[in-house]
Amino acid sequence: MAPLVGVIGGSSATPEEASLAESVGRELGRAGATLICGGRGGVMEAACRGARTVGGLTIGILPGTEHSQANPYVDIPIVTGIGDARNTIIARTAQAVIAIGGSYGTLSEIALSLGFGTPVVGLRTWSMERCGHADVPIVRANDAKEAAEQALALVRSVR
């Protein structure tokens, strides 16, 4: 089975976040990974676009009830009708997650992923700590290539 890597981030992305996400998608596609995301705009659309430009496969877990809600670069739209609860599906299904930028929805996906034992690579995203506890184990990346490489290495290490 191809590695299944989640890409999470805001539905409204800055130009820098969109560029990083598109590059991450390209790197994952070149590596033969399947990209899973929330299927909408922003970081999700940019990552899917990047993956598709190199022949990668993309899956979008949609919050609503219409296939048409998927961005144009989603190969397999999965309609859920469960809103933000879809974050659980992404966090459970991905073998590793790359978080790019993002707001509170991304934060919830990071927390769910870590809670389920799914490794998270962070690229200009949240950092978290709890007083008196070890820092949250997000693997930090400096650029898109490093983020994809780290996520793929984490997938291989848990297989």
C-alpha positions as CSV (number, residue, x, y, z in Angstrom):
1,M,0.0,0.0,0.0
2,A,1.2,3.5,-0.8
3,P,2.0,5.7,2.2
4,L,-1.1,7.7,3.2
5,V,-0.1,11.2,4.3
6,G,-2.5,13.8,5.6
7,V,-2.0,17.5,4.8
8,I,-3.8,19.8,7.1
9,G,-4.1,23.6,7.2
10,G,-6.4,26.5,6.9
11,S,-9.1,26.9,4.3
12,S,-7.8,30.4,3.9
13,A,-4.1,30.2,3.3
14,T,-1.5,33.0,3.0
15,P,0.4,33.0,-0.3
16,E,3.4,31.6,1.6
17,E,1.3,28.8,3.1
18,A,-0.3,28.0,-0.3
19,S,3.1,27.8,-1.9
20,L,4.5,25.5,0.8
21,A,1.4,23.3,0.6
22,E,1.7,23.0,-3.2
23,S,5.4,22.0,-2.8
24,V,4.5,19.5,-0.1
25,G,1.9,18.0,-2.4
26,R,4.4,17.7,-5.2
27,E,7.0,16.1,-3.0
28,L,4.4,13.5,-1.7
29,G,3.1,12.8,-5.2
30,R,6.7,12.3,-6.5
31,A,7.3,9.8,-3.7
32,G,4.2,7.8,-4.6
33,A,2.3,8.7,-1.4
34,T,-1.5,9.2,-1.4
35,L,-2.5,12.6,0.0
36,I,-5.6,12.8,2.3
37,C,-7.0,16.2,3.4
38,G,-10.2,18.0,4.1
39,G,-10.8,18.5,0.4
40,R,-11.7,22.2,0.4
41,G,-9.7,25.3,-0.4
42,G,-6.6,27.0,1.0
43,V,-3.8,24.7,2.1
44,M,-5.9,21.7,1.1
45,E,-6.4,22.8,-2.5
46,A,-2.8,23.9,-2.9
47,A,-1.5,20.5,-1.6
48,C,-3.9,18.6,-3.9
49,R,-2.9,20.8,-6.9
50,G,0.8,20.0,-6.2
51,A,0.2,16.3,-5.9
52,R,-1.9,16.2,-9.1
53,T,0.7,18.0,-11.1
54,V,3.0,15.1,-10.7
55,G,0.4,12.3,-11.0
56,G,-0.2,11.8,-7.3
57,L,-3.5,10.5,-5.9
58,T,-5.6,12.8,-3.6
59,I,-8.5,12.0,-1.3
60,G,-10.7,14.8,0.2
61,I,-12.8,14.1,3.3
62,L,-15.6,16.7,2.9
63,P,-17.5,18.2,5.7
64,G,-20.7,18.6,3.7
65,T,-23.1,16.5,1.7
66,E,-22.1,17.4,-1.9
67,H,-19.3,16.1,-4.0
68,S,-19.2,19.5,-5.7
69,Q,-17.7,21.0,-2.5
70,A,-14.4,19.3,-3.3
71,N,-11.6,21.4,-4.7
72,P,-10.9,20.6,-8.4
73,Y,-7.8,18.6,-7.6
74,V,-9.4,16.0,-5.4
75,D,-9.5,12.6,-7.1
76,I,-11.6,10.8,-4.5
77,P,-14.1,13.0,-2.7
78,I,-15.6,11.4,0.4
79,V,-18.8,13.1,1.4
80,T,-19.5,12.9,5.1
81,G,-22.1,15.4,6.2
82,I,-20.5,15.6,9.6
83,G,-18.8,19.0,9.5
84,D,-15.6,19.4,11.4
85,A,-16.0,16.0,12.9
86,R,-14.3,14.9,9.6
87,N,-11.1,15.9,11.3
88,T,-11.2,12.7,13.2
89,I,-11.4,10.7,10.0
90,I,-8.3,12.4,8.6
91,A,-6.4,12.0,11.9
92,R,-7.3,8.3,12.1
93,T,-6.7,7.4,8.4
94,A,-3.4,9.2,7.8
95,Q,-0.2,7.4,8.7
96,A,1.5,10.7,9.2
97,V,0.2,14.3,9.0
98,I,1.9,17.5,7.8
99,A,0.4,20.6,9.4
100,I,0.9,23.8,7.4
101,G,-0.1,27.1,9.0
102,G,-3.8,26.9,10.0
103,S,-6.2,28.1,12.6
104,Y,-8.3,26.3,15.3
105,G,-9.5,23.6,12.9
106,T,-5.9,22.7,12.2
107,L,-5.1,22.8,15.9
108,S,-7.9,20.3,16.5
109,E,-6.5,18.0,13.8
110,I,-3.0,18.2,15.3
111,A,-4.4,17.3,18.7
112,L,-6.5,14.4,17.4
113,S,-3.6,13.1,15.4
114,L,-1.3,13.1,18.4
115,G,-3.9,11.6,20.6
116,F,-4.4,8.8,18.2
117,G,-0.6,8.2,17.8
118,T,-0.4,9.6,14.3
119,P,2.9,11.5,13.9
120,V,2.7,15.2,13.0
121,V,5.2,17.2,11.0
122,G,4.8,21.0,11.5
123,L,5.6,23.5,8.8
124,R,5.0,27.0,10.1
125,T,2.2,25.9,12.2
126,W,1.2,25.7,15.9
127,S,3.6,25.1,18.7
128,M,2.2,23.9,22.0
129,E,3.4,23.2,25.5
130,R,1.8,22.5,28.8
131,C,3.3,23.9,31.9
132,G,5.1,21.1,33.8
133,H,4.9,18.7,30.9
134,A,7.2,17.8,28.0
135,D,6.6,19.8,24.8
136,V,4.0,18.3,22.3
137,P,5.9,16.0,20.0
138,I,5.5,17.8,16.7
139,V,8.4,17.2,14.3
140,R,9.5,20.5,12.9
141,A,10.4,21.1,9.3
142,N,12.0,24.1,7.6
143,D,10.7,23.6,4.1
144,A,8.3,21.5,2.0
145,K,10.9,18.9,0.9
146,E,12.0,18.3,4.5
147,A,8.4,18.1,5.7
148,A,7.5,15.4,3.1
149,E,10.7,13.5,3.8
150,Q,10.1,13.5,7.5
151,A,6.5,12.4,7.1
152,L,7.4,9.6,4.8
153,A,10.2,8.5,7.2
154,L,7.7,8.5,10.1
155,V,5.3,6.3,8.0
156,R,8.1,3.8,7.3
157,S,9.1,3.7,11.0
158,V,5.6,2.7,12.2
159,R,4.9,0.1,9.5
